[in-house]
Structure formats: C-alpha cells, structure tokens
Amino acid sequence: MHKVLSQDGATLLSVALNGSRSTTEHPGIPHSPEELAKEAHASMQAGAQIVHLHAFDPSGAETLAGEPCAAALRAVRAACPGVPISLTTSAGIEPDPGRRHQLIAAWTELPDLVTANQGEAGILELCEHLLQRGVGIEAGLLCLADAHAFVRAGIAERCARILIEPLDADPADAVAHAAAIEEVLSAAGIRLKQMHHGDGLASWAVCEWALARKHGIRTGLEDTTVLPNGRPAVDNAELVGAAVAMIRTHYAIGR
C-alpha cells in the first residue's frame, strides 16, 4: 500500500467507486457487493484512505434501502478492514425527502460517514438523525448556493469535513467555482477540513488547485473516467494511482 505524504503529514485521498455512472460510460463501474469489495481493496493498495460508494439493488438500480446498503458495507469492510466508508444520501436516488429519511432511518448497518449534499430538501433533518446515530457527515457543496445554505445552517462544527465538488465541465470554470465556494466558507470563519473534486477531466484541475491549498482530494469512477492526460482509466485503482502521483509531484515541487 502506498502512503501519501505531504510536508505536514498525510494528504487525505478518497476514492469514489461508482456513483450514478452506468457500465456504458465505463465497463468497470462496480455495482455488486463483490465488485465493490474488489475495487475498494485495489484502491486502498494504490493509496486511497477512504472509500465512498453507492449501493445497488439486484435489478441494478441505485438504492438507499437497508439490505443492499448493508451488503455493500459488509463486503467492503471485509475486504478493507479498518478503512472508513462513506455512503451516499443523494436525493438523486430518492428525491422525496420523507421517503429518503424513512429509508435511511431503517439502516441496520451504518457507514462511518455519509455525504450529505447541503442544497437538498430535508438534508438538515437527515444530518441530525445520522449524527445522533454516530455517523459522520461530509457536507457536500456543489455550488455557491449550497455553500451559503451550509453557512446559514450552523452545523459545520458537527461535521467531519466539507466536500467541495463543482461540476463545471471546463477546468478553469471548475477551479474558479471551487475557489468561490471556499471564499464563502472563509468569510464565514469556517475552518473545517476540506476535500475537493470535480467532474470528468476538470476533476484533475480541481485536485491540483486543492493540493496547492493543502486540502484533501477525491477521485474515482464516480468523478471521472479519464486520467489527467485524458486517456480512459482502466479502473478505480488507476485513478487513485494518478492522484497519488499528483500528490507526490506537488509536494516534491513544494520542497
């Protein structure tokens, strides 16, 4: 396993294994618990420190239902003992806030963390429920409106970290968007640890910018199917390897 080191300790590197991407977008997208476990283990060996995943039901649909989520968590935990696992709570899977809350309240196997997108309806109530159950919150900020909502909510001190994730296709736009979100947080005096990623090729520009700011980064097939040079990645582990190389290069230059 590669250790990813900066000048002041470990640089946090998360792998997002799947998300809503289909196998038509990339043939290696893991869906089953067995596939997730295999991809998670390979990603940890490549240098990732946190696993983020979405669960799928037997029909191949994303789900927040208890048993598919539990099966995914059990498989990944068996393959990667001691590794923190983050599970999605995305409204893209269940848009009705009440139904989403009901599904998540029925979880019997709990993740270490969840990503909780702060622009979604009912997210504060869901965060409160999960915090009471001992689940950490990665506060997802996809845009400036999310950042302002997060500031108003006043829950920063109770969260594990902030996940800044601009979805702009253009790399320069994505970096500018990430910077604007960070500025909102800074102006509000929020100093919570941050992790950054983008979407597609722009994700790598966001990661480079985040490293210069001494933030953590995330990669994986949920975020991008291509390497920094635009070549399609074989799998999650290859994306993690590219992120490790980026981190090492960044800190070698900084010394």
ABEGO torsion letter per residue (X at the ends): XBBBBBAAEBBBBBBBAAEABBAAABAABBABAAAAAAAAAAAAAAGBABBBBBBBBAAGBBBABAAAAAAAAAAAAAABBGBBBBBBABAAABABAAAAAAAAAABABBBABBBBBAABBGAAAAAAAAAAAGBBBBBBBABAAAAAAAAAAGAAAABABBBBBBABABAAAAAAAAAAAAAAAAAAGBABBBBBBBBEAAAAAAAAAAAAAGBBBBBEAAABABBAAGBBBABAAAAAAAAAAAAAAAAAAAX
